[in-house]
Amino acid sequence: MKYLAAYLLLTIGGNTAPAASDISALLATVGVETESERVEALIAQLAGKDINELIAEGSSKLASVPAGGASAAAAPAAGGAAAAAEKAEEKKEEAKEESDDDMGFGLFD
């Protein structure tokens, strides 16, 4: 990810085709060591491609990924009513047992 981020920063800065040396130099300014094999692989994968088109394509793919709690919220509603009732009873029983923890003294007595 750091190599891709450096590549994107360089393209935003006006370098339309950053080289491996450009990425290494940028990362060296913040003290990050680079693995030349990984940088070269990134350059090879992005060679001849428009970065804006790749971002647009990736965004359209991400739009189909469900995000949020829609599926998680539906699961308890499907059969969780009985389980919720059992949990409520357990909480009531626990509350009765914990009432003696203050040894008869209240906070505002």
C-alpha positions as CSV (number, residue, x, y, z in Angstrom):
1,M,0.0,0.0,0.0
2,K,2.8,2.4,0.7
3,Y,4.2,2.0,-2.8
4,L,0.8,2.6,-4.3
5,A,0.2,5.6,-2.1
6,A,3.6,7.0,-3.2
7,Y,2.7,6.3,-6.8
8,L,-0.6,8.2,-6.4
9,L,1.1,11.1,-4.7
10,L,3.6,11.4,-7.5
11,T,0.9,11.3,-10.2
12,I,-1.1,14.0,-8.3
13,G,2.1,16.1,-8.2
14,G,2.3,16.0,-12.0
15,N,4.5,13.0,-12.7
16,T,2.3,11.1,-15.1
17,A,4.6,8.0,-15.2
18,P,6.6,7.7,-11.9
19,A,9.6,5.5,-12.1
20,A,10.8,3.1,-9.4
21,S,13.5,5.7,-8.4
22,D,10.9,8.3,-8.0
23,I,8.9,6.2,-5.6
24,S,12.0,5.2,-3.7
25,A,13.1,8.8,-3.4
26,L,9.7,9.9,-2.1
27,L,9.6,7.2,0.5
28,A,13.1,7.8,1.6
29,T,12.2,11.4,2.5
30,V,10.0,10.0,5.3
31,G,12.4,7.3,6.3
32,V,10.7,4.3,4.6
33,E,12.9,1.6,3.1
34,T,11.7,0.2,-0.2
35,E,11.8,-3.3,-1.6
36,S,12.8,-2.8,-5.3
37,E,11.1,-6.0,-6.4
38,R,7.7,-4.8,-5.1
39,V,8.2,-1.3,-6.6
40,E,9.1,-2.8,-9.9
41,A,6.0,-5.1,-9.8
42,L,3.8,-2.1,-9.1
43,I,5.3,-0.1,-12.0
44,A,4.9,-3.1,-14.3
45,Q,1.2,-3.5,-13.4
46,L,0.4,0.2,-13.8
47,A,2.5,0.7,-17.0
48,G,0.4,2.2,-19.8
49,K,-2.7,2.6,-17.7
50,D,-4.5,5.8,-16.8
51,I,-4.7,6.0,-13.0
52,N,-8.0,7.9,-13.1
53,E,-9.6,5.2,-15.1
54,L,-8.3,2.6,-12.6
55,I,-9.7,4.5,-9.7
56,A,-13.1,4.8,-11.4
57,E,-13.2,1.1,-12.2
58,G,-12.3,0.2,-8.6
59,S,-14.9,2.6,-7.3
60,S,-17.6,0.9,-9.4
61,K,-16.5,-2.5,-8.0
62,L,-16.7,-1.2,-4.5
63,A,-20.2,0.1,-5.0
64,S,-21.5,-3.5,-5.2
65,V,-19.9,-4.5,-1.9
66,P,-22.5,-4.3,1.0
67,A,-21.4,-2.0,3.7
68,G,-23.1,-1.3,7.0
69,G,-25.3,-3.3,9.2
70,A,-28.2,-4.1,6.9
71,S,-27.6,-7.9,6.8
72,A,-26.5,-7.9,10.5
73,A,-29.6,-6.1,11.6
74,A,-31.9,-8.5,9.8
75,A,-30.4,-11.6,11.5
76,P,-31.6,-10.8,15.1
77,A,-35.0,-9.9,13.8
78,A,-35.4,-13.2,12.0
79,G,-35.3,-15.4,15.1
80,G,-33.9,-13.5,17.9
81,A,-37.1,-12.6,19.8
82,A,-36.9,-15.7,22.0
83,A,-33.2,-15.2,22.7
84,A,-33.8,-11.6,23.6
85,A,-36.4,-12.6,26.1
86,E,-34.0,-15.1,27.7
87,K,-31.3,-12.5,28.0
88,A,-33.7,-10.1,29.6
89,E,-34.6,-12.7,32.2
90,E,-31.0,-13.4,32.9
91,K,-30.3,-9.7,33.4
92,K,-33.1,-9.4,35.9
93,E,-31.8,-12.3,37.9
94,E,-28.3,-10.9,37.9
95,A,-29.6,-7.6,39.1
96,K,-31.2,-9.2,42.2
97,E,-28.0,-11.0,43.1
98,E,-25.9,-7.8,42.8
99,S,-28.1,-5.7,45.0
100,D,-26.3,-6.8,48.2
101,D,-22.9,-5.6,46.9
102,D,-23.3,-2.2,48.6
103,M,-23.8,-3.8,52.0
104,G,-26.9,-1.8,52.7
105,F,-25.3,1.6,52.2
106,G,-26.4,3.7,49.3
107,L,-24.4,6.4,47.7
108,F,-26.8,9.2,48.8
109,D,-27.9,7.8,52.2
